[in-house]
Amino acid sequence: MALGFFSRLKAGLSRSTQKLGGGIAAVFTRRKLDDAALEELEDLLIAADLGPNVAARVIESFRRSRFGTEVTDEEIRTALAAEIAQVLEPVALPFVPDPALKPHVVLVVGVNGNGKTTTIGKMARFYGEQGLKVMMVAGDTFRAAAVEQLEIWGQRVGAPVIAGPPNADAAGLAFDALKRARAEGADLLLIDTAGRLHNKGALMEELAKIIRVMRKFDETAPHSVLLVLDATTGQNAIEQVRVFKELVNVTGLIVTKLDGSARGGIVVALADTFGLPVHAVGVGEQAEDLRPFSAEAFANGLVGPAIALSSGEAEKKEGEGDPA
């Protein structure tokens, strides 16, 4: 029997769990929560990429409620999961295409290598299975591999891919795709883009041009701008969000490659720093490994198995929601 997503999430977060949960277990077998213990815990939280602000708030909460008491690692992890879930809950929002838009235009942005193209393919698969007519645009025209990858996904999921010749004008391609999608009654148009962050000026100009040209046909496009982040970059993801927020009006985040990272805590830091919706997380290469972001499930998976959801809650969560 294939693993449900909650089980895959726990497996995908195993490196992050080992780093954070394992550290807590080493410090708090049974120990008084004094200044020295709180300092060690704060260091663990920062090292796990939760960020100094979240770490400071968690420590202050523990100082108010448990200071001077003897605690176990399980008690610390249970309390920590609750604190983390509280930070994440406001941003755990699924992406839901607006049925009033034909099509709902989604511009997908991010640094090359972060998983944009794969994420688009996985989204196309899911929404296609929900009965939506999905079209994709191979807008990263400078990378032949990105175009080929999206075309493979298109064949796999049965969704048309609009592509041009190498180095084609991405803005013109997006404009033509939007016209075609409107004419063919598509529900969702997913547009891949380049992500050459080393050349910020050129990237800003290209993204601005794509938006400007599409608005000649639909002044409301794009309706969503999703930023794809690679969890393995850790704190660098904070800077990427800042840069892309300068370039375009980012409306939501998707965090990929959690299975290859011990830096899952970066999702907490992102939520605290920006408050942008986290639509989905990726914990593997399979199409079903991109799933909606659950604050409780993620917090529990991050700190370790001592506070995992009950089997009933887990099964309920595995059947819920959209992938992004």
N, C-alpha and C positions, 0 to 999 in steps of 0.2 A: 504494500500500500504506500502511495506517495506521501511524503511528509506534508502536513498542513502548513499554512503560512506561518502560524505562530511558532511551530516547531522549527521552521526554516529561519525565522527571525532570531530565535535563540541560538541556533547553530551559526548563523551569520554574524551575530554579535559576540561570538565566543572569544575572539581575541580581545575585544574591548572589555568583556566581562572578566577575563583572566587578569587584565591589568588593574581594573578598578575593584571588582569583587575580591580578587585574590589578595590585593593589597590591604583591603579592609579586614579580611580574615586573619592576615598576618599581624595586624596591629591590635585587633579587638577580640582576641579569644575570650577573655573576660577581664575587663579592665575598667578602672574608674575614669570617667570622662572629665579629665582635668585639662589645664591649659596645654600641657605637653601633648596629650592625646588629640586635642582639637587642632593643634598646629600640624601634627602628622596627618590628620584627616584632611585638612585644608590643602596640604602639599599633594596628597593623593588626588584630590578633586581637580586641582590645577593641572597636574601631570596627565590626567585623563581627558584633558581638553574641554572641561566644562566651562572654563573661563574664570578669571578672578572674581568677577561680580557675583556669579552664581555661587561660587565656592564661599565667598564671604557671607552671603545671605544664609546659606545652609548652616555654616558654622555658628552664626548668630542665633539661628533658630534652635540649634542643639544646645547652645549655651543657655538660652532662656528656659528650655524645657527639661534638659537632662544633666546639666552641669553638676558634677560632684557625685553622680550616681554611678553604680557599677553596671556596665552594659556588655552585651555579647555582640559578636559580629552580625548575627542574624537580626538583632534589634536595630543595629545601625543601618544595615542594608534595607530593612523594611521602612524605616523612617526616611532614609535617603531616597528610596524609590518614590515615596509619597511627595517629597520635596521636588524631585525632578519632574514628576508628572504634573505638578502644579504649574511649573514653568512652561511645560510643553502643551498643556491642554488648550490654551487660547489659540495656538497656531495649528493644531491638528485638524485641518479642514480639507476634505476631499475636493478634487477638481471635478466639477459637474458642467459639461457643455450646456450652453443656453439653447434650448430648443427653439427659441424665437429667432435665433440667428441662423441664416442659411447661406454660408456656413459660419460656425464659430471659428474664428481665425486665431491660431495659437502660434506665436513666434517663440521658438525654443533657442535659448542662448546659453553660452558657457564656453569655457576654455577648451580648445581642442584636446581630446583625450579624456575628457570628463564623463563621457558616455551619452552625449546628446543623441547621436544617431540611433544607438541601440534603444535608448529610452523612447524615442519617437516610434520605433518599430513595435515595442512592447505596448505602448499606448494604442497604436492602431489596431493591434490584435485584440486587446480587451474591448475597446469601444465598438469594433466591428462585431464582436461576439454579442454585444448588447443590442445589436440591430441597427447601429448607426452607420451611415455611409461616410467612410473616411477616405481622405486623399492626403498624400504626403508630397512635400516639395524638397528636392535635393538642392538646398540653397547654399551649401558649402561647396561652391563650384570650383574652388582652387584645389580641392583634395579629391582626386579620382577615387581613392579608396572609400571616402565617405559616400560618394554617389553610388558606387557599386554596392556598398553595404546596405544602403537604404533600398536599392532595387531588389536585393535579395530578400529583405524583410517584406517588401511589397508583394513579391511572388509567394512568400510563405503565408502571409495573412490575407491575400486576396484584395489588396488595396492599391489603387493606381498611384504611381510615383511620377511626378512631373520633374523632368530633368532637362538640362541643356547641354551644349558642348562644353568641353573644358574651358575654364576661366570665363564662362558666360556671365553676363550681368545679373547678379542675384536679385536686384530690385525688379528688373524687367521680368525675370522668371516668376517671382512672387506675384507680380501684377497679372501675368497671363494665367497663372494657376488659380488666382482668386476669381477671375472672370470665368474660367472653365468650371470651377467648383460651384459657383453660383448657377451657371447654366445647367449643370448636371444635377442640381439639387443635393449637393453634399451637405452633411451635417457638421463635419469637423475637418478643418484644414490645418495640418501640422507642418510647420515650415522649419527646416533645419537651417542653421546659419554657420558662418565661419566663426572661429574663436581665437584669432591671433592676438592674444593680449599683449604680446611683446611690442606690437605696433598699435598702441591704443588709439592714436589719431586716425589711422586708416580704418580701424574697426568701428570707431564711433561714426565716421563718415558713412561707412557701408550700412550699418544698422539704421542710421537716421534716414538714409536714402530709401531703404526697403520700406520703412514705415511711410515716408512721404509719398512714394510712388503708389503704394497700395491705397492710400487715402484719396487718390485721384478717382478711384473706383468706389471705395467705401470709406467715408470719412471717419468711421468708428473703428476701423481696423488698425492694428490687431486688437482683438478683444481680450486676450490674455498674453502675458509675456512670462514664460517659465524659465527660470535659471537652474541648470543642472550642475550640481557640485559633486566632486569626488571626495568621499570621506577620507581617503588616504592622505589628502593634502593637509589635514588637521587645521591649525589656526590660519593657514593661508586662505582657507575658504572665506574667512571674515573679510579679508582684503578683496577677494574676488567679488563678493556681494557688494561691497562699497563701490568698486569700479563699475560694475554693470548697472548699479542703481544710478550712477552718473550718466551712463550711456543711454539707457532706456528705462522706462517705467516698469520695473520688475514687479509682477503681481503675485508670484509664488515660487517656491523652491521644491526641487526634487533632489534628494541626496542618494547617490549611487555608491556601489563598491564597498558597502559596509562589511561584507564578508571578507574583504582583503585587508582590513584595517583594525588596529587597536585604538582608533581615534573616534569611536562612535559618539563619544561625549561632545564632539563638535556640534552635533545637532542641538544640544542644549544651549551652547554658547550662541549659536545662530538665532535661536528662538528668543533668547534674552536680549541680544544686541539689536535685532532688527524688527522682531514681531511680525515678520512676513509669514503667510501661510506655508506650512510644510505639507505639500499635497501627498507625497509618496516617498518611499525609501526602497532602494534596491539591495537585495542580499544574495544575489547570485546571477548566473548567466541565463537561466531559463526565463522564458517570457512571463511565467507566473510568479517570478521572484521580484517583480515590481508591484508593490501593493500599497494600499492606503496607509497613511501614517496614523498610528494609534499611540496617544501619549502614554497611557497606562501600560500597554504591552511593551513599548519601547523602554520605558523606565524600568520595568521589571526585568526585561532581558538584559539591560545594561549593567545592573548591579549584581545580578547573579541568581541562581536557581532557588535560593532560600525563600524568595518571595514571589515565585512564579505564579501565574494565574492558575486557578483550578481548572481541571480538564473541561468542565462545562463552560466556563467563561471563555477558555481558549477556543473551543469549537465554535462558540457563538461568534467570536471575533474573526475567525478564519472565514466565515461565510459572509462577512459584511463588506459593503462598500465598493468603491471604484478604485482603480489602481493609481490614480493620480489626483 
